[in-house]
Amino acid sequence: MTVARAAAEAGMSVGLVQHYFTAKGEMLLATFTRVNQRFTARVDELVNRGEAEGRTIAEMVRQALSELMPLDDMRRAEFLVRLAFAGQAAHDARLAAVQQETLAGVRTRVARSISNGTVCGEVAEDVDAATQALRIVAFTEGLAQHAHIDPGGTPESVVLAALDDQLGHVFTGECRSARRRCAEPG
């Protein structure tokens, strides 16, 4: 990737690109940060909608993590950006910091969801939220890799069923507030 190539792809002059980005590294950092922010914004929207609709925590975690999977054109493009930047991050501390911050944010959110699940009854009280979050996120990243490498051998239904199975090992109960909603006269 060069500044000239990026300018050509964007349909603008090299000078205009250089007005906003003085070096290629700045352009790469801005791109990587933007992709991660878009993912985070989508997850926030899904969680807000899920809460408003009374979804279980497990359902919201599944939906949020499926945003990391290359299951449609938009998520496939974002996955390719994350994949490309993962290689660059090995040699660029600023990219590595964005990558680490994003990953830590995902794990923290999953751990918080597991802790919330413990409070409402979806998760057993003896479950270590941080450990399970690490396992779930690592599993999700592996599924995403498989879906990217072999899309024909990993159809969306199979990928999501595998994610459901993994989540099912942690989210083993039923939320007490969901049971109350079901029992309330409608």
C-alpha positions as CSV (number, residue, x, y, z in Angstrom):
1,M,0.0,0.0,0.0
2,T,1.3,3.4,-0.9
3,V,-0.1,6.9,-0.5
4,A,-0.3,7.3,-4.2
5,R,-2.3,4.0,-4.6
6,A,-4.7,5.0,-1.8
7,A,-5.2,8.4,-3.4
8,A,-6.0,6.7,-6.8
9,E,-8.4,4.3,-5.2
10,A,-10.2,7.1,-3.4
11,G,-10.3,9.2,-6.5
12,M,-8.3,12.1,-5.1
13,S,-4.9,13.7,-5.5
14,V,-1.8,12.5,-3.5
15,G,-1.6,16.1,-2.2
16,L,-5.0,15.9,-0.7
17,V,-4.3,12.6,1.0
18,Q,-1.0,14.0,2.3
19,H,-2.9,17.0,3.7
20,Y,-4.6,14.6,6.1
21,F,-1.9,12.0,6.5
22,T,1.7,13.1,6.5
23,A,2.9,9.5,6.4
24,K,1.7,6.1,5.3
25,G,1.8,4.9,8.8
26,E,-0.7,7.5,9.9
27,M,-3.1,6.5,7.2
28,L,-2.8,2.8,8.2
29,L,-3.3,3.7,11.8
30,A,-6.4,5.7,11.0
31,T,-7.8,2.9,8.8
32,F,-7.3,0.2,11.4
33,T,-8.7,2.4,14.2
34,R,-11.8,3.2,12.0
35,V,-12.5,-0.5,11.3
36,N,-12.4,-1.3,15.0
37,Q,-14.6,1.7,15.9
38,R,-17.2,0.6,13.3
39,F,-17.3,-2.9,14.8
40,T,-17.6,-1.5,18.3
41,A,-20.4,0.8,17.3
42,R,-22.3,-2.1,15.7
43,V,-21.9,-4.1,18.8
44,D,-23.2,-1.2,21.0
45,E,-26.2,-0.9,18.7
46,L,-26.9,-4.7,18.8
47,V,-26.7,-4.7,22.6
48,N,-28.9,-1.7,23.0
49,R,-31.5,-3.3,20.7
50,G,-31.2,-6.7,22.4
51,E,-31.8,-5.1,25.8
52,A,-34.8,-3.2,24.5
53,E,-36.2,-6.4,23.0
54,G,-35.5,-8.4,26.2
55,R,-33.1,-10.8,24.7
56,T,-31.0,-13.1,26.9
57,I,-27.4,-12.2,27.6
58,A,-26.2,-15.3,25.7
59,E,-28.2,-14.2,22.6
60,M,-26.7,-10.7,22.7
61,V,-23.1,-12.1,23.1
62,R,-23.7,-14.5,20.2
63,Q,-24.9,-11.6,18.0
64,A,-22.1,-9.3,19.0
65,L,-19.4,-12.0,18.4
66,S,-20.9,-12.9,15.1
67,E,-19.9,-9.4,14.0
68,L,-16.3,-10.6,14.0
69,M,-17.1,-13.4,11.6
70,P,-16.6,-12.9,7.8
71,L,-20.2,-14.0,7.0
72,D,-21.2,-11.2,4.6
73,D,-19.5,-8.8,2.3
74,M,-19.1,-6.0,4.9
75,R,-17.8,-8.2,7.7
76,R,-15.6,-10.1,5.2
77,A,-14.0,-6.8,4.1
78,E,-13.4,-5.8,7.8
79,F,-12.0,-9.2,8.6
80,L,-9.5,-8.8,5.7
81,V,-8.5,-5.4,7.1
82,R,-8.0,-6.8,10.6
83,L,-6.0,-9.8,9.1
84,A,-3.8,-7.5,7.1
85,F,-3.2,-5.2,10.0
86,A,-2.4,-8.1,12.3
87,G,0.7,-8.8,10.2
88,Q,1.6,-5.1,10.2
89,A,1.1,-4.8,14.0
90,A,3.9,-7.3,14.6
91,H,6.3,-4.5,13.4
92,D,4.4,-1.3,14.3
93,A,3.9,-0.5,18.0
94,R,1.0,1.9,17.3
95,L,-0.9,-0.7,15.3
96,A,-0.1,-3.3,17.9
97,A,-1.6,-0.9,20.6
98,V,-4.8,-0.5,18.6
99,Q,-5.0,-4.3,18.1
100,Q,-4.4,-5.0,21.8
101,E,-6.8,-2.4,22.9
102,T,-9.6,-3.7,20.7
103,L,-9.0,-7.3,21.7
104,A,-8.9,-6.4,25.4
105,G,-12.1,-4.4,24.9
106,V,-13.9,-7.4,23.3
107,R,-12.7,-9.8,26.1
108,T,-13.7,-7.2,28.8
109,R,-17.2,-6.9,27.3
110,V,-17.6,-10.7,27.1
111,A,-16.4,-11.1,30.7
112,R,-18.8,-8.4,31.8
113,S,-21.6,-10.2,30.0
114,I,-20.7,-13.4,31.7
115,S,-20.7,-11.6,35.1
116,N,-24.1,-10.1,34.3
117,G,-25.2,-13.6,33.4
118,T,-24.1,-14.8,36.8
119,V,-26.2,-12.1,38.5
120,C,-29.4,-13.0,36.5
121,G,-29.0,-16.7,36.5
122,E,-27.8,-17.5,33.0
123,V,-24.3,-18.4,34.2
124,A,-23.4,-20.6,37.2
125,E,-21.9,-18.7,40.1
126,D,-18.6,-20.6,40.1
127,V,-17.7,-19.6,36.5
128,D,-14.6,-17.4,36.2
129,A,-15.7,-14.7,33.8
130,A,-12.3,-13.6,32.6
131,T,-11.1,-17.1,31.8
132,Q,-14.3,-18.0,30.0
133,A,-14.2,-14.7,28.0
134,L,-10.7,-15.5,26.9
135,R,-11.8,-19.0,25.7
136,I,-14.9,-17.7,23.9
137,V,-13.1,-14.9,22.1
138,A,-10.2,-17.1,21.1
139,F,-12.7,-19.7,19.8
140,T,-14.6,-17.0,17.9
141,E,-11.4,-15.8,16.3
142,G,-10.5,-19.4,15.2
143,L,-14.0,-19.8,13.7
144,A,-13.5,-16.5,11.8
145,Q,-10.2,-17.8,10.4
146,H,-11.9,-21.0,9.3
147,A,-14.8,-19.1,7.7
148,H,-12.3,-16.9,5.9
149,I,-10.0,-19.7,4.7
150,D,-12.7,-22.2,3.8
151,P,-16.0,-20.4,3.3
152,G,-17.5,-23.3,1.4
153,G,-16.7,-25.7,4.2
154,T,-17.9,-23.4,6.9
155,P,-21.4,-22.2,6.1
156,E,-22.9,-19.5,8.3
157,S,-25.3,-22.0,9.9
158,V,-22.4,-24.3,10.9
159,V,-20.3,-21.4,12.2
160,L,-23.1,-20.0,14.3
161,A,-24.1,-23.4,15.6
162,A,-20.5,-23.9,16.8
163,L,-20.5,-20.5,18.5
164,D,-23.8,-21.4,20.1
165,D,-22.3,-24.6,21.4
166,Q,-19.3,-22.8,22.9
167,L,-21.6,-20.2,24.5
168,G,-23.8,-23.0,25.8
169,H,-20.9,-24.3,28.0
170,V,-21.0,-21.0,29.9
171,F,-24.5,-19.8,29.6
172,T,-26.2,-22.9,31.1
173,G,-29.1,-21.3,33.0
174,E,-32.1,-19.1,32.4
175,C,-32.2,-15.5,33.3
176,R,-34.6,-15.0,36.3
177,S,-35.8,-11.7,34.9
178,A,-36.7,-13.4,31.6
179,R,-38.7,-16.0,33.5
180,R,-40.6,-13.2,35.3
181,R,-41.4,-11.5,31.9
182,C,-42.7,-14.9,30.6
183,A,-44.8,-15.4,33.7
184,E,-46.3,-11.9,33.7
185,P,-49.7,-11.6,32.1
186,G,-49.4,-10.0,28.7
